[in-house]
């Protein structure tokens, strides 16, 4: 229940505040409105009266801010003007200073500095629209790390940079240097090759990888992908994002592709070296005190899982040819031969299942269905049921994988929400800080001095400054609270090697790179153009206003000269 | 000397003032008489004062109650108000004549 006098109290406060920010030549009018409140009948009528009056004073305050000459002071001295408002001025100044100090204290915390860096990631694509599809460009921190690693002959750090750099030739050079220094890092060839399968070094690297890890299917996938890319865009070094989906006709018929995929099918294991990448990340991040969570995230954590981008598609196509061969054998009455083909496909599907791909569970499911059908034809009911159960399991795996893939792509809801808060608070922090700077600059320009005693901010400037300081503090607090859990995930990974929540961190970091106003990576272009459109319009308005003020001040001067 | 733009609301305020040209009027009283809210009334009063058509004065009415801001037309303001009143009356008469049916005029 609202007390009856509450609206009248609010009305008094509202008008007092309006008087506080009002320009001096309207003070009498403001006090007149305030004193009339005692005669207004009804508490709610008093509030309506105050709202109207406060609106009038606020309008004059804004006009005085924009057109300072239109509200000249008529008091004899500044001290007279401020004498009555001293307690409120002092309180506001103290509160503003306290907010600024508290905001600066946040910056002392490494977690907050990291959060602030993360909140700035959304601006990258806005300021580098032309590089949007060309990757993030040279990373100075990564370049510095590469230099240090070369000076120290640190093979692991060289491998770390090779996996991350977005310059393919630099990645190849660093990978070669790392392996030259430490042959145990030969797997780094695979980690680089899955990103740049079109590199000229690939053939040599694949030979080395086969020797290094003979049972692994990964080198064969790299060979198959290189053929796919050559079929789409022969003899051109196209970055991964520019690859189209191959029609498949040429590469599929290529005997080298066939033999590579056959070898991949027969390989006893598939290792994408993701565990080794993680272990390497931890060592290098700790050794070089790298405090950037983006550096802990490679694509392998969130999307391709260390496989070449065509592998799943290649596997599916090759599996289809295996099924067709099985069908041909069945048609000839060679059930045993067909059984072997389907079993090979099922085994391959199981092996690939661990890589979280989308197509491969379908291969396994199809293979088990065919095996179930064959077993039924051989009157082996139990075996048929077993295969049917395995087919269902593969189906379930596929569904789970679809959900998981969708979540990885769009990020889970909590991560998306936290990323949103980080982006909003980052923007609010910059905006509030900008307000503070503008107020400070205005006060210094008007006071024509840098001495604190000479600086006399007007009540309105003080109000805006306080709003800016409060905004800075609130934005800092929200930024800190939203980012802290992800900092802990990052720190726990580096210190203890726990990687269970890394996918959350990857989703979060992925979402923080999308500018506000864009709902996904696909909307980044639109958001960037909107942003620059608004900036252009604002600049034109400011320029027009400056020209208007210039001529406005010139006219009276010219008149007085006449 | 320029005169402020005379909107219908301004005319309503001037009419109230001209009824008792020498009397000092309160803001709330004017608001009730003209039916204008404070957000409309005060800009009008402020504009009139800016053009020296209105004078203001602080008046203490009773003990314990803050002084009230009161308003009255200046001679120039009263002159303008009367001129406006005359103009609007003649305009109204002309409009009434134009609306009258032409059964007795030169149309026959």
Interface residues (C-beta under 8 A of the other chain):
Chain A: X26 X28 X29 X31 X32 X33 X34 X35 X36 X38 X39 X40 X48 X49 X50 X51 X52 X53 X55 X56
Chain B: X26 X27 X28 X31 X37 X38 X39 X40 X42 X43 X45 X46 X56 X65 X66 X67 X68 X69
